[in-house]
Amino acid sequence: MNTAEKIVSVCFLLQGVCCRDFNISLPEKIQALSGSCVIIKCRFEINETYDKDLTERAAGVWYKDKHDKSSSPVFNSSASTPNSFIKGNITGQLKDKDCTTVFYNVTSNHSGQYFFRIEGEGGLKWTYKKPSVSVDVIESPVNPRVVLYVDEQELQDQQEVLEGRSVSLRCSAETLCSSPPATLTWSSTARIPLSESSKLQELIISDLNFTAAQRHHRVTFTCSINYQLQDNNRTAHSSITLHVQYAPQISNFSCSSTDVTVCFCEVDGNPSPVVEWHLSGRPVSNSSNTFISEERLSNTSLRSFICLDQSLTHTNTLLCVSKNTGGNATQLFHLVFVTQKEIFILIGVAAGALVIVMLCAVTYTCVRKNNRKLQPTVQDEGAKESVKNTDEENQDDSVYSNNVMMSSAGATTANQESIIYSSIDFSNSKLRSQEVESISCLHVDYAVVQRGSGAADERVQ
């Protein structure tokens, strides 16, 4: 009940106490949602001479737009007129002078002015011509109201708050008659805890409570009221976009160096920050050795570039400083300048190392290929007889060829070392035949066999 209704009720009570005449208290205007219900709060007073006629059998009658003798009632609480223009029920106790009434499933045809009439026993029959109540049936619900509170104080026509402040968004709507009751829901791009809806008198209220942060900047919060009706659901929305002021933050930075050194610093803040560059602790600006430029990325972010000539190699510190009314942020760069001569040296060293690695790989491949070709036992396909020692005095004399021992029977014994070259001297041995029967070795590249001091060398491969 608003202030005006309270004043009317007080005046009505005072008037009833003083005069005790026919009077009625009604709201001036009521909105109802099509397909839902409407509640008319009503209290009346009668002349004290008719008190005895106001009994439990009294009936309440409603007229629409007209209330003369030719008018027909649109609703009568008595059982004698069940087929009325509008379905409803008087929820108040007429004996107690409470004429509160509910009408069901209203449509646009039910919009208009309504007058109340009391009919009791005896001579109690009275139509209250003034005041009347205006019923307005609407097709869609009224949008809820969204208000921003900062530190429990309402901000009017301003949605900008400081980061870290306590924020509350309140959504409220008039509770139109419906079954089940209307509900309020919040939606936004940020995950915010939602407080439960609470009903206060004729208002339904839902609050969002959180601490303002950067992620809430330019986030639109939408409050929706939903009515579940028999034919379909009806929904209305209201939104508010929050603007949060926050200190700048450096989100990205980097440096690259060739003939000149180029560094950039990407910052974000609200209000939009400014960027300064400090070289060796001193602020720098555009000059013959430095060049500074900026690129606007959005309303709150920008990217700043600085180009440094190699003549500034005496310094090794560069500082990016970002400022706005909310604070500041800095990023330190440790510069490492490389001269052109040093670059050539590094390239030469890398190329030399690459050549060495390639030569090693080729050598290793060739050695393995040759070893695979020389692996089988060396044989003389044209030999017909084996080399034998006929002198029994020399039976114990064995011939050695680079750690390979060959006995008169032709057996071989080898050490684990690989044989690259071998020379065999048969000057002190008597051969049964002029031909070599067989020679076995492990890992032999080639061998030289000498039959005598004057004989020609024969190479077995």
C-alpha positions as CSV (number, residue, x, y, z in Angstrom):
1,M,0.0,0.0,0.0
2,N,1.5,3.3,-1.0
3,T,1.3,6.6,0.9
4,A,-1.8,7.9,-1.0
5,E,-3.7,4.8,-0.2
6,K,-2.8,5.0,3.4
7,I,-4.0,8.6,3.6
8,V,-7.3,7.6,1.9
9,S,-7.7,4.7,4.4
10,V,-7.1,6.9,7.4
11,C,-9.5,9.6,6.2
12,F,-12.0,6.8,5.4
13,L,-11.8,5.5,9.0
14,L,-12.0,8.9,10.5
15,Q,-15.0,9.7,8.4
16,G,-16.6,6.4,9.4
17,V,-16.1,7.1,13.0
18,C,-17.6,10.6,12.8
19,C,-20.4,10.0,10.4
20,R,-20.9,6.3,9.9
21,D,-22.4,6.8,6.5
22,F,-22.0,4.8,3.2
23,N,-18.4,5.0,2.1
24,I,-15.9,2.7,0.2
25,S,-12.2,2.5,-0.2
26,L,-10.8,1.3,-3.5
27,P,-7.5,1.6,-5.4
28,E,-7.7,4.2,-8.2
29,K,-6.2,2.0,-10.9
30,I,-5.1,-1.7,-11.2
31,Q,-3.2,-3.4,-13.9
32,A,-3.9,-7.0,-14.8
33,L,-2.1,-9.4,-17.1
34,S,-4.3,-10.9,-19.9
35,G,-4.9,-14.6,-19.1
36,S,-4.2,-14.1,-15.4
37,C,-6.2,-12.7,-12.5
38,V,-6.8,-9.4,-10.9
39,I,-7.2,-8.6,-7.2
40,I,-9.3,-5.6,-6.1
41,K,-8.7,-4.6,-2.5
42,C,-11.9,-3.2,-1.1
43,R,-13.4,-2.0,2.2
44,F,-16.7,-0.3,2.7
45,E,-18.8,1.4,5.4
46,I,-22.6,1.6,5.9
47,N,-24.9,3.8,7.8
48,E,-25.1,2.6,11.3
49,T,-28.9,2.2,11.0
50,Y,-28.3,-0.8,8.7
51,D,-25.8,-2.6,10.9
52,K,-28.4,-5.3,11.8
53,D,-29.0,-6.0,8.1
54,L,-25.3,-6.8,7.4
55,T,-25.2,-10.5,8.0
56,E,-23.3,-13.5,6.6
57,R,-26.0,-13.8,3.9
58,A,-25.0,-10.4,2.4
59,A,-23.9,-10.4,-1.3
60,G,-21.4,-8.3,-3.2
61,V,-22.2,-7.1,-6.7
62,W,-19.9,-5.5,-9.3
63,Y,-21.0,-3.3,-12.1
64,K,-18.8,-2.3,-15.1
65,D,-18.8,1.2,-16.7
66,K,-22.5,1.9,-15.7
67,H,-24.3,1.6,-12.4
68,D,-27.9,2.9,-13.2
69,K,-31.0,0.8,-13.1
70,S,-30.6,-0.3,-16.7
71,S,-27.1,-1.7,-16.0
72,S,-26.6,-5.4,-15.5
73,P,-24.1,-6.6,-13.0
74,V,-21.0,-8.3,-14.3
75,F,-20.4,-10.2,-11.1
76,N,-22.6,-11.3,-8.2
77,S,-21.4,-13.3,-5.2
78,S,-24.8,-14.9,-4.6
79,A,-25.4,-18.4,-6.0
80,S,-28.5,-17.3,-7.8
81,T,-26.4,-15.8,-10.7
82,P,-23.6,-18.3,-11.6
83,N,-23.3,-17.3,-15.2
84,S,-21.7,-13.8,-14.8
85,F,-19.7,-11.7,-17.2
86,I,-16.5,-12.4,-15.3
87,K,-15.5,-15.3,-13.1
88,G,-14.4,-14.3,-9.6
89,N,-14.8,-14.6,-5.9
90,I,-15.1,-12.2,-2.9
91,T,-12.2,-13.3,-0.7
92,G,-13.1,-10.8,2.1
93,Q,-15.8,-11.2,4.7
94,L,-18.7,-8.9,3.8
95,K,-19.9,-9.1,7.4
96,D,-16.7,-7.5,8.5
97,K,-17.1,-4.9,5.7
98,D,-14.3,-6.4,3.7
99,C,-15.2,-6.5,0.0
100,T,-11.8,-7.6,-1.5
101,T,-12.5,-9.4,-4.8
102,V,-10.5,-11.5,-7.2
103,F,-11.4,-11.9,-10.9
104,Y,-10.0,-14.9,-12.9
105,N,-8.7,-15.2,-16.5
106,V,-9.3,-11.6,-17.4
107,T,-9.0,-10.4,-21.0
108,S,-8.9,-7.1,-22.7
109,N,-12.7,-7.1,-22.7
110,H,-12.7,-6.8,-18.9
111,S,-10.9,-3.4,-18.9
112,G,-13.0,-0.6,-17.6
113,Q,-14.5,1.2,-14.5
114,Y,-15.9,-1.1,-11.8
115,F,-18.5,-0.1,-9.1
116,F,-19.4,-2.1,-6.0
117,R,-22.8,-2.7,-4.6
118,I,-23.7,-4.3,-1.2
119,E,-27.0,-6.1,-0.8
120,G,-28.0,-7.3,2.7
121,E,-31.1,-8.3,4.5
122,G,-34.0,-5.8,5.0
123,G,-33.4,-2.4,3.4
124,L,-29.6,-2.7,3.0
125,K,-29.0,-2.2,-0.7
126,W,-26.5,0.4,-1.7
127,T,-24.4,1.1,-4.8
128,Y,-21.2,3.0,-4.2
129,K,-21.0,5.5,-7.1
130,K,-17.8,7.1,-6.0
131,P,-15.0,6.2,-6.0
132,S,-14.7,3.5,-8.6
133,V,-11.7,1.4,-9.6
134,S,-10.2,1.3,-13.1
135,V,-9.0,-2.1,-14.3
136,D,-6.5,-2.1,-17.1
137,V,-5.8,-5.5,-18.7
138,I,-2.5,-5.5,-20.5
139,E,-1.1,-8.2,-22.9
140,S,2.5,-8.1,-21.6
141,P,3.9,-7.5,-18.1
142,V,5.5,-4.2,-17.2
143,N,9.3,-4.2,-17.3
144,P,10.9,-4.5,-13.8
145,R,12.9,-1.7,-12.4
146,V,16.7,-2.1,-11.9
147,V,18.6,0.2,-9.5
148,L,22.3,0.4,-8.8
149,Y,23.5,0.7,-5.1
150,V,27.1,1.4,-4.2
151,D,28.0,1.0,-0.5
152,E,24.2,0.8,0.2
153,Q,23.6,4.2,-1.5
154,E,21.5,4.5,-4.7
155,L,23.2,5.9,-7.7
156,Q,20.8,7.7,-10.0
157,D,21.7,8.2,-13.7
158,Q,25.2,6.9,-13.1
159,Q,26.5,3.4,-13.5
160,E,30.3,3.9,-13.0
161,V,31.9,2.6,-9.9
162,L,35.4,2.2,-8.6
163,E,37.0,-1.2,-8.5
164,G,36.8,-2.9,-5.1
165,R,33.6,-1.1,-4.0
166,S,30.6,-3.1,-2.7
167,V,27.9,-3.2,-5.4
168,S,24.2,-4.2,-5.3
169,L,21.8,-4.4,-8.2
170,R,18.2,-4.4,-7.1
171,C,15.4,-5.6,-9.4
172,S,11.8,-4.9,-8.4
173,A,8.4,-5.4,-10.0
174,E,4.8,-5.1,-9.0
175,T,3.2,-8.4,-8.2
176,L,0.4,-8.9,-10.6
177,C,-2.0,-11.6,-9.7
178,S,-0.9,-14.9,-11.1
179,S,-0.8,-18.6,-10.2
180,P,2.0,-19.6,-9.6
181,P,3.4,-16.2,-8.5
182,A,5.8,-14.4,-10.8
183,T,9.6,-15.0,-10.5
184,L,12.6,-12.8,-11.1
185,T,15.8,-14.1,-12.7
186,W,19.2,-12.5,-13.5
187,S,21.4,-13.1,-16.5
188,S,24.8,-11.7,-17.4
189,T,28.1,-12.5,-19.0
190,A,29.8,-12.8,-15.6
191,R,29.3,-15.4,-12.9
192,I,27.7,-13.5,-10.0
193,P,26.1,-15.0,-6.9
194,L,22.3,-14.5,-7.0
195,S,20.4,-13.8,-3.8
196,E,17.0,-15.3,-3.4
197,S,14.0,-13.3,-4.4
198,S,12.0,-11.8,-1.6
199,K,8.5,-10.4,-1.6
200,L,7.8,-7.1,0.1
201,Q,4.2,-6.0,0.2
202,E,3.1,-5.5,-3.4
203,L,6.6,-5.8,-4.8
204,I,8.8,-8.7,-5.7
205,I,12.5,-8.0,-5.2
206,S,15.7,-9.7,-6.2
207,D,19.3,-8.4,-5.4
208,L,22.7,-9.1,-6.9
209,N,25.5,-8.4,-4.5
210,F,29.2,-8.5,-5.5
211,T,32.5,-6.5,-5.4
212,A,33.2,-4.4,-8.5
213,A,36.2,-5.7,-10.5
214,Q,37.7,-5.3,-13.9
215,R,35.7,-8.3,-15.3
216,H,32.5,-6.5,-14.5
217,H,33.4,-3.5,-16.7
218,R,30.9,-3.1,-19.6
219,V,28.9,-6.1,-18.5
220,T,25.2,-5.9,-19.0
221,F,23.0,-7.3,-16.3
222,T,19.5,-8.3,-17.2
223,C,16.6,-8.9,-14.8
224,S,13.6,-10.8,-16.2
225,I,10.2,-11.3,-14.7
226,N,8.3,-14.4,-15.7
227,Y,4.6,-15.2,-15.4
228,Q,3.5,-18.8,-15.9
229,L,0.0,-18.7,-17.4
230,Q,-2.3,-21.3,-18.7
231,D,-2.0,-20.4,-22.4
232,N,1.7,-19.3,-22.4
233,N,4.4,-17.6,-20.4
234,R,4.8,-13.9,-20.3
235,T,8.2,-12.3,-19.7
236,A,9.5,-8.7,-19.4
237,H,13.1,-7.6,-19.1
238,S,15.2,-4.7,-17.8
239,S,19.0,-4.2,-18.2
240,I,21.8,-2.1,-16.8
241,T,25.4,-1.9,-18.0
242,L,28.0,-1.4,-15.4
243,H,31.1,0.7,-15.9
244,V,34.0,0.0,-13.5
245,Q,37.0,2.2,-13.1
246,Y,40.1,0.1,-12.6
247,A,43.9,0.7,-12.5
248,P,45.9,-0.1,-15.6
249,Q,47.3,-3.6,-16.2
250,I,50.0,-4.6,-18.6
251,S,48.7,-7.7,-20.5
252,N,51.5,-8.2,-23.1
253,F,55.0,-7.0,-23.8
254,S,58.1,-7.9,-25.9
255,C,61.3,-6.7,-27.5
256,S,63.1,-7.6,-30.7
257,S,66.6,-6.4,-31.9
258,T,68.2,-6.1,-35.4
259,D,69.7,-2.8,-36.6
260,V,67.4,-1.1,-34.0
261,T,65.7,-2.4,-30.9
262,V,61.8,-2.3,-31.0
263,C,59.8,-2.9,-27.8
264,F,56.1,-2.7,-27.2
265,C,53.9,-2.6,-24.1
266,E,50.1,-3.4,-24.2
267,V,48.0,-2.0,-21.4
268,D,44.4,-1.9,-20.4
269,G,42.6,0.3,-17.8
270,N,39.6,2.5,-17.2
271,P,39.8,5.4,-17.7
272,S,42.1,4.8,-20.7
273,P,45.7,4.9,-19.4
274,V,48.6,6.9,-20.7
275,V,52.0,5.2,-21.3
276,E,55.5,6.6,-20.6
277,W,58.9,5.1,-21.4
278,H,61.9,5.4,-19.1
279,L,65.5,4.6,-20.3
280,S,68.1,4.2,-17.5
281,G,65.6,5.7,-15.1
282,R,64.9,8.8,-17.2
283,P,61.7,9.5,-19.2
284,V,62.3,9.5,-23.0
285,S,60.4,11.0,-25.9
286,N,60.7,11.2,-29.7
287,S,64.2,12.1,-30.8
288,S,66.8,11.2,-33.4
289,N,67.7,8.0,-31.4
290,T,64.2,7.1,-30.1
291,F,60.8,6.9,-31.8
292,I,57.5,6.3,-29.8
293,S,54.1,5.5,-31.3
294,E,50.7,4.2,-30.0
295,E,48.0,2.0,-31.4
296,R,44.5,2.2,-29.9
297,L,43.0,-1.3,-29.4
298,S,39.7,-0.4,-27.6
299,N,38.2,2.3,-25.4
300,T,40.3,1.0,-22.5
301,S,43.4,-0.5,-24.0
302,L,46.3,0.5,-26.2
303,R,49.7,-0.7,-27.5
304,S,52.7,1.6,-27.2
305,F,55.9,1.1,-29.3
306,I,59.4,2.4,-28.8
307,C,62.3,2.1,-31.3
308,L,65.9,2.5,-29.9
309,D,69.0,3.1,-32.0
310,Q,72.0,0.9,-31.4
311,S,74.0,3.9,-30.3
312,L,72.2,3.5,-27.0
313,T,74.0,0.3,-26.2
314,H,75.5,1.9,-23.1
315,T,72.1,1.3,-21.3
316,N,70.6,-2.0,-20.3
317,T,67.3,-1.0,-18.6
318,L,64.0,0.1,-20.2
319,L,60.8,0.7,-18.2
320,C,57.2,0.9,-19.5
321,V,55.0,3.0,-17.2
322,S,51.2,3.1,-17.5
323,K,49.0,5.5,-15.5
324,N,45.3,6.5,-15.0
325,T,43.3,7.9,-12.1
326,G,43.0,4.4,-10.6
327,G,46.7,3.7,-10.3
328,N,49.7,2.7,-12.3
329,A,51.6,-0.3,-13.6
330,T,55.2,-0.9,-14.8
331,Q,57.1,-3.4,-16.8
332,L,60.9,-3.6,-16.8
333,F,62.9,-4.7,-19.8
334,H,66.5,-6.0,-19.6
335,L,68.0,-5.1,-22.9
336,V,70.8,-7.1,-24.5
337,F,72.3,-5.3,-27.5
338,V,74.1,-7.5,-30.1
339,T,76.3,-5.7,-32.7
340,Q,76.5,-6.6,-36.3
341,K,80.0,-8.0,-35.9
342,E,78.9,-10.3,-33.1
343,I,76.0,-11.5,-35.2
344,F,78.4,-12.5,-38.0
345,I,80.6,-14.3,-35.6
346,L,77.7,-16.3,-34.1
347,I,76.5,-17.2,-37.7
348,G,80.0,-18.4,-38.6
349,V,80.3,-20.5,-35.5
350,A,77.0,-22.1,-36.1
351,A,77.8,-22.8,-39.7
352,G,81.2,-24.4,-38.8
353,A,79.5,-26.7,-36.2
354,L,77.0,-27.7,-38.8
355,V,79.7,-28.7,-41.3
356,I,81.6,-30.8,-38.7
357,V,78.5,-32.7,-37.8
358,M,77.7,-33.4,-41.5
359,L,81.3,-34.7,-42.1
360,C,81.2,-37.0,-39.1
361,A,77.9,-38.4,-40.3
362,V,79.3,-39.1,-43.8
363,T,82.4,-40.7,-42.4
364,Y,80.5,-42.9,-40.1
365,T,78.3,-44.1,-42.9
366,C,81.2,-45.0,-45.2
367,V,83.1,-46.9,-42.5
368,R,80.0,-49.0,-41.7
369,K,79.5,-49.7,-45.4
370,N,83.1,-51.0,-45.9
371,N,83.0,-53.2,-42.9
372,R,79.9,-54.9,-44.2
373,K,81.6,-55.7,-47.5
374,L,84.8,-57.2,-45.8
375,Q,83.0,-59.3,-43.2
376,P,83.1,-62.7,-45.0
377,T,86.3,-65.0,-44.7
378,V,88.9,-64.4,-47.3
379,Q,89.3,-67.5,-49.6
380,D,91.2,-68.4,-52.7
381,E,88.7,-70.0,-55.0
382,G,91.5,-71.4,-57.2
383,A,93.3,-73.2,-54.4
384,K,93.2,-77.0,-54.7
385,E,95.3,-78.1,-51.7
386,S,95.7,-76.7,-48.2
387,V,99.0,-75.4,-47.0
388,K,100.6,-78.0,-44.7
389,N,103.8,-78.1,-42.8
390,T,105.7,-81.4,-43.7
391,D,108.6,-80.8,-41.4
392,E,107.8,-82.3,-38.0
393,E,110.5,-80.3,-36.4
394,N,108.6,-77.2,-37.4
395,Q,105.2,-78.6,-36.3
396,D,105.4,-76.5,-33.2
397,D,106.3,-73.4,-35.1
398,S,103.2,-71.3,-35.8
399,V,102.8,-68.5,-38.1
400,Y,101.3,-65.2,-36.8
401,S,99.7,-62.5,-38.8
402,N,98.7,-59.4,-36.9
403,N,97.4,-61.2,-33.9
404,V,95.9,-64.0,-36.0
405,M,97.6,-67.3,-35.4
406,M,97.5,-69.9,-38.2
407,S,98.5,-73.5,-37.3
408,S,99.7,-76.1,-39.8
409,A,96.3,-77.6,-39.8
410,G,94.8,-74.3,-41.0
411,A,93.0,-73.4,-37.8
412,T,92.8,-69.7,-36.8
413,T,92.7,-67.9,-33.5
414,A,92.0,-64.2,-33.4
415,N,92.1,-61.5,-30.8
416,Q,89.3,-59.0,-30.5
417,E,91.1,-56.2,-32.2
418,S,90.3,-55.5,-35.9
419,I,93.0,-56.3,-38.4
420,I,93.5,-53.5,-40.9
421,Y,96.8,-54.8,-42.6
422,S,98.7,-58.1,-42.4
423,S,102.0,-59.5,-43.8
424,I,102.8,-63.2,-43.7
425,D,106.4,-64.5,-44.3
426,F,106.8,-68.1,-45.3
427,S,110.6,-68.0,-45.8
428,N,111.3,-70.5,-43.0
429,S,108.5,-72.8,-43.9
430,K,108.4,-75.7,-46.4
431,L,105.2,-75.8,-48.3
432,R,103.8,-79.1,-49.6
433,S,102.1,-77.2,-52.4
434,Q,102.7,-73.9,-54.1
435,E,99.2,-72.8,-53.4
436,V,97.5,-71.5,-50.2
437,E,94.7,-73.7,-49.1
438,S,92.8,-71.2,-47.0
439,I,93.2,-68.1,-44.9
440,S,90.7,-66.9,-42.3
441,C,90.6,-63.5,-40.4
442,L,88.3,-61.2,-38.7
443,H,87.8,-57.7,-40.1
444,V,90.6,-57.9,-42.7
445,D,90.9,-55.0,-45.1
446,Y,93.6,-56.9,-47.1
447,A,96.6,-59.2,-46.5
448,V,100.0,-59.7,-48.1
449,V,101.4,-63.3,-48.3
450,Q,105.1,-63.8,-49.0
451,R,106.2,-67.3,-50.2
452,G,109.9,-66.6,-50.1
453,S,112.5,-63.9,-50.0
454,G,112.6,-63.6,-53.7
455,A,109.0,-64.3,-54.5
456,A,106.6,-61.8,-55.8
457,D,104.0,-60.5,-53.4
458,E,100.5,-61.9,-53.8
459,R,97.6,-59.8,-52.5
460,V,94.6,-61.6,-51.2
461,Q,91.5,-59.4,-50.8
